Amino acid sequence: MWKTRHAVKRQRQRGISDFIMKLIECYGKYEVAPGGAMRITLGNREYQMIAGEIKWHLQQLDKARRGTLVVKDDRLITVYK
């Protein structure tokens, strides 16, 4: 997304990183704003959805800890912990 000088200045002043902006862009709620613009808001519902996804990923990461795959010639031989 291309940023105006005004947006860059406000982003810096408000301490909003590019990563946070990407989260809002990807998971936020899109609404029509005055002047034909779009407003993207990350509200409580969207926050809960992201938090749930992260929690699931952390659970899967915990299950994968110390897991091992044995592969030869692009074939899975075995898997173990």
Secondary structure, 3 states (H helix, E strand, C coil): CCCCHHHHHHHHHHCCCHHHHHHHHHHCEEEECHHHCEEEECCHHHHHHHHHHHHHHHHHHHHHCCCEEEEECCEEEEEEC
